[in-house]
Amino acid sequence: MKKITSKAAAVLIILTMILSISACGGGNNASTANTGNNAQPNSSEKSAADYKIVLLLPGPINDQSWNATNYAGLEACNSTLGTNIEYVENVQASDFESTFREYAERGYDLILAAGSQFDEPVATVAPNYPDTTFCAVNGTQCDGDNVAPIFPKEYEASYIASIIAGHVTENGNFATIGGFPNEPMEHLMDVYEKNAIAVAESRGITGGKATRAYANSWSDVALGKQMAEQMIDNGADTLFVYANEVGLGSIEAAKSKGAKFIGFSSDQTTVDPDTVVASVLFDFEVFYVWAVEQYMAGQLSGNMVHEAGINEGIFVPVYTDNITQEIKDAVDSGIEDFKAGKVDLTALFEQ
């Protein structure tokens, strides 16, 4: 696996442009991406290591949240499939389009990008590079024969988290913080809040409520702490945050004020198991291996969103000693009810 810095990337693209002047106007057809829903297998002559694949990350790989989770998926592909996926961390929003163009110009077969914030840059850049497949992880926009986002049904993961929260709370007062208010974020928050309140009420807790706020940031740790402190001061005893590094600040606030925190995306119980009493881990090792295998088999079709969730086994509850067997059993029961079709989570979405 190779990490690429922004300076090295700039040098490489300049060299690539110089070397390719004589071939301007020609396409790189060594590995043609799928061209629609009737995907054809990629060349059988290529081994996994021959595919040029890169993962773009909006934050650092050690954020103990979204970026770390996606990086774990990269490592799983390289160790399990034999790929040599590279990565670029801390890609800023202003550089999304230029970074996509850079790797497409260099003939990369598959460009993965971790986050729905990459959807619009993909839509802008992808039409100009038909021989590269663009895959936004958590993406929902799929217009294009070479645009094939993969989407973990995060609202199914937040359903699991809500069962834990509903049993952990003592007063039924929940606080939630999201990064940005996009549709997937709103849906997962809707499910978490409504079901957590319902679970608390089933325990005899009345007057339950959920207070939601958006940080409009994925990286402001200080802001996450400030927002969480205010919510706890206003009565919240159980926090749920999905905002990458912002969540680390919220965990600090919960620890200092004695509130409980339900981790999400990665195993955040390792930060402080007495505060983060449980997490819902996104098993992106399974998710990424599945997606890259689909790509190499020519089955990661464009013009569609490829989804996975509870039924595919990519969400795993992680418990500390603070979680009783009764709560674990309630989670298991909730998951089985979902698999049996007894739970319609989409009915919890705000219209």
C-alpha positions in Angstrom: 0.0 0.0 0.0 1.2 3.4 -0.9 0.4 6.8 0.8 0.6 9.7 -1.5 1.3 13.2 -0.3 -0.1 16.3 -2.0 3.4 17.5 -3.1 4.4 14.1 -4.5 1.0 13.9 -6.3 1.6 17.3 -7.9 5.0 16.2 -9.2 3.6 13.0 -10.6 0.8 14.7 -12.5 3.2 17.2 -14.1 5.5 14.3 -15.3 2.4 12.5 -16.5 1.3 15.5 -18.5 4.7 16.0 -20.1 5.0 12.3 -21.1 1.5 12.2 -22.5 1.6 15.2 -24.8 2.4 13.1 -27.9 -0.6 10.9 -27.1 -3.1 13.7 -26.4 -6.5 12.7 -27.4 -6.0 9.0 -27.0 -7.7 7.0 -24.2 -6.2 4.5 -21.8 -8.1 1.3 -22.6 -6.0 -1.1 -20.6 -8.9 -1.6 -18.2 -12.3 -0.3 -19.3 -14.8 0.3 -16.5 -18.3 -1.1 -16.7 -20.6 0.6 -19.2 -24.0 0.3 -17.7 -26.0 -2.3 -15.8 -24.9 -5.1 -18.2 -21.4 -5.1 -16.8 -18.8 -7.2 -18.6 -16.0 -8.9 -16.7 -12.7 -7.1 -16.6 -9.7 -8.5 -18.3 -8.9 -12.0 -17.0 -5.2 -11.2 -17.8 -5.0 -8.8 -14.9 -4.2 -10.0 -11.4 -5.5 -8.1 -8.4 -2.2 -6.4 -7.9 -2.3 -5.0 -11.5 -5.4 -2.9 -10.9 -4.6 0.8 -10.2 -6.8 1.7 -7.4 -6.7 4.7 -5.0 -8.8 5.7 -2.0 -9.4 9.4 -1.2 -10.1 10.2 2.4 -11.4 13.6 3.7 -9.6 13.2 7.0 -6.8 11.3 8.7 -6.6 7.5 8.9 -6.3 7.7 12.7 -9.5 9.7 13.5 -11.1 6.7 15.2 -14.2 7.2 13.2 -15.2 7.4 9.5 -11.7 7.7 7.9 -10.2 5.0 10.1 -13.1 2.7 9.2 -12.6 3.2 5.5 -8.8 2.7 5.8 -9.4 -0.6 7.5 -11.4 -1.6 4.4 -8.4 -0.7 2.2 -6.1 -2.8 4.4 -8.4 -5.8 4.2 -8.5 -5.6 0.4 -4.7 -5.5 0.1 -4.2 -8.4 2.6 -7.2 -10.6 1.4 -7.4 -9.9 -2.3 -3.8 -9.0 -3.1 -4.6 -5.6 -4.4 -2.2 -2.6 -4.0 -4.7 0.1 -3.2 -3.1 3.5 -2.5 -4.6 6.2 -0.4 -4.6 10.0 0.1 -5.7 11.3 3.4 -6.9 14.8 4.4 -8.1 15.7 0.9 -9.8 19.1 1.3 -13.1 19.9 -0.4 -11.4 22.5 -2.6 -9.2 19.8 -4.0 -11.8 17.0 -4.6 -12.2 17.6 -8.3 -8.5 18.2 -9.0 -7.5 15.0 -7.1 -10.1 13.0 -9.1 -8.7 14.4 -12.4 -5.2 13.7 -11.3 -5.7 10.0 -10.8 -8.0 9.6 -13.8 -5.3 11.3 -16.0 -2.8 8.8 -14.7 -5.0 5.9 -15.9 -6.3 4.6 -12.5 -8.9 1.9 -13.0 -10.9 2.6 -9.8 -11.1 5.7 -7.7 -12.7 5.2 -4.3 -13.7 8.3 -2.3 -14.9 8.0 1.3 -18.0 10.1 1.9 -21.2 11.5 0.3 -19.4 14.9 0.0 -17.6 13.4 -3.0 -20.9 12.9 -4.9 -21.0 16.2 -6.8 -17.3 16.2 -7.7 -17.7 12.7 -9.1 -20.7 13.9 -11.2 -18.6 16.7 -12.5 -15.4 14.8 -13.3 -16.5 11.3 -14.3 -18.0 12.0 -17.7 -14.5 13.1 -18.9 -12.9 9.8 -17.9 -15.0 6.9 -19.2 -12.2 4.4 -18.6 -12.1 5.1 -14.9 -14.7 3.9 -12.4 -15.6 6.4 -9.8 -17.0 4.9 -6.5 -18.1 7.2 -3.7 -18.4 5.3 -0.5 -21.7 6.4 1.1 -22.6 8.0 -2.2 -26.1 8.3 -3.6 -25.6 9.9 -7.0 -25.1 7.4 -9.7 -25.7 9.1 -13.1 -23.1 7.7 -15.4 -21.9 4.4 -16.8 -18.7 4.7 -14.8 -20.3 6.1 -11.6 -20.9 3.2 -9.1 -21.3 4.4 -5.5 -21.5 1.9 -2.7 -23.8 2.7 0.2 -23.9 1.2 3.7 -27.5 1.5 5.0 -26.4 3.6 7.9 -30.0 4.0 9.2 -29.9 0.3 9.8 -26.8 0.7 11.9 -28.4 3.6 13.8 -31.3 1.4 14.5 -29.0 -1.0 16.4 -27.4 2.0 18.2 -30.9 3.2 19.2 -31.8 0.0 20.9 -28.6 0.3 23.1 -29.3 4.0 23.8 -32.9 3.4 24.7 -31.7 0.9 27.4 -28.8 2.9 28.6 -30.5 6.2 29.2 -31.8 7.0 32.7 -34.0 10.0 31.8 -34.9 9.5 28.1 -33.2 12.7 27.0 -31.1 12.1 23.9 -28.6 14.3 22.1 -27.5 13.8 18.6 -24.9 15.6 16.5 -24.3 15.1 12.8 -21.6 16.4 10.5 -23.8 17.9 7.7 -27.5 17.7 7.1 -27.6 15.6 4.0 -30.4 13.0 3.3 -28.5 9.9 4.5 -27.5 11.7 7.7 -31.1 12.9 8.4 -32.5 9.4 7.8 -30.1 7.7 10.2 -30.8 10.4 12.8 -34.5 10.0 12.3 -34.3 6.3 13.0 -32.0 6.6 16.0 -34.0 9.3 17.7 -37.5 7.9 17.3 -36.6 4.4 18.1 -34.4 5.3 21.1 -37.3 7.3 22.6 -39.7 4.3 21.9 -37.3 1.9 23.6 -37.0 4.2 26.6 -40.8 4.5 26.8 -41.1 0.7 26.8 -39.0 0.8 30.0 -41.5 3.1 31.6 -39.5 6.4 31.0 -41.9 9.2 30.1 -41.3 12.5 28.5 -38.5 11.2 26.3 -37.0 13.6 23.7 -34.1 14.0 21.3 -32.2 17.2 20.5 -30.4 17.3 17.2 -27.7 19.7 15.9 -25.3 19.8 13.0 -21.7 20.8 13.3 -21.3 21.6 9.6 -17.8 20.2 10.1 -16.1 16.8 10.1 -13.0 17.9 11.9 -13.6 20.6 14.5 -12.9 18.7 17.7 -13.3 21.8 19.9 -16.7 22.5 18.4 -17.8 18.9 19.1 -16.9 19.4 22.7 -18.7 22.7 23.0 -21.9 21.4 21.4 -22.0 18.3 23.5 -21.4 20.2 26.8 -24.3 22.5 26.0 -26.6 19.5 25.3 -25.6 17.7 28.5 -26.1 20.9 30.5 -29.6 21.0 29.0 -30.4 17.6 30.4 -29.2 15.0 27.8 -27.7 11.9 29.4 -27.0 9.9 26.3 -25.1 11.2 23.2 -24.8 9.9 19.7 -22.5 11.7 17.3 -21.7 10.9 13.6 -19.3 13.6 12.5 -15.8 12.0 12.3 -13.3 14.0 14.4 -16.0 16.2 15.9 -17.2 13.2 17.8 -13.9 13.0 19.7 -14.6 16.3 21.2 -18.1 15.2 22.2 -16.6 12.1 23.9 -14.4 14.4 25.9 -17.5 16.4 27.0 -19.4 13.3 27.9 -16.5 12.0 30.0 -16.1 15.2 31.9 -19.8 15.6 32.6 -20.7 11.9 33.3 -22.9 11.3 30.3 -23.0 8.1 28.2 -22.0 7.9 24.6 -22.9 5.4 21.9 -20.2 5.1 19.4 -20.8 4.8 15.7 -18.9 3.7 12.5 -15.7 2.6 14.3 -15.1 1.0 17.7 -15.0 4.1 19.8 -15.2 2.2 23.0 -11.4 2.2 22.9 -11.4 5.9 23.5 -12.9 5.5 26.9 -15.0 2.4 27.7 -16.6 4.0 30.8 -18.0 6.8 28.6 -18.4 5.1 25.2 -20.3 2.1 26.7 -21.0 0.6 23.3 -20.4 1.1 19.6 -21.9 0.0 16.3 -18.9 -0.9 14.1 -19.2 -0.7 10.4 -17.3 -3.8 9.2 -15.9 -2.1 6.2 -13.3 -4.8 5.8 -16.2 -7.0 4.6 -17.8 -4.1 2.7 -14.7 -3.1 0.8 -13.6 -6.6 -0.1 -17.1 -7.2 -1.4 -17.1 -4.0 -3.5 -13.6 -4.5 -4.9 -14.3 -8.1 -5.8 -17.5 -6.9 -7.6 -15.3 -4.4 -9.5 -12.7 -6.9 -10.6 -15.4 -9.3 -11.7 -17.0 -6.5 -13.9 -20.1 -6.4 -11.7 -19.8 -3.0 -10.1 -22.2 -1.5 -12.6 -22.6 2.2 -13.2 -25.9 4.0 -13.0 -26.9 2.3 -9.7 -26.2 2.5 -6.0 -24.8 -0.8 -4.6 -26.2 -1.1 -1.0 -25.4 -3.3 2.0 -26.6 -3.4 5.6 -27.8 -5.7 8.4 -28.6 -8.6 6.1 -25.1 -8.5 4.6 -23.6 -8.5 8.1 -21.6 -5.2 7.9 -22.8 -3.7 11.2 -21.5 -5.2 14.4 -22.3 -4.1 17.9 -19.4 -3.8 20.3 -20.0 -3.8 24.0 -18.1 -2.9 27.1 -18.7 -4.3 30.6 -21.2 -1.6 31.2 -23.7 -3.3 28.9 -25.8 -6.0 30.5 -26.8 -9.3 28.9 -30.4 -8.0 28.9 -29.4 -5.2 26.6 -27.4 -7.5 24.4 -30.4 -9.8 24.1 -32.6 -6.8 23.2 -30.2 -5.9 20.4 -30.2 -9.5 19.1 -34.0 -9.5 19.2 -34.2 -6.2 17.3 -31.9 -7.5 14.6 -33.8 -10.7 14.2 -37.1 -8.7 14.0 -35.6 -6.6 11.2 -34.3 -9.6 9.3 -37.8 -11.2 9.6 -39.4 -8.1 8.1 -41.2 -7.1 11.2 -39.5 -3.6 11.3 -39.9 -0.9 8.6 -37.2 1.6 9.4 -38.1 3.8 6.4 -41.4 4.6 8.1 -39.4 6.5 10.7 -37.9 8.9 8.1 -39.2 12.5 8.4 -41.2 13.4 5.3 
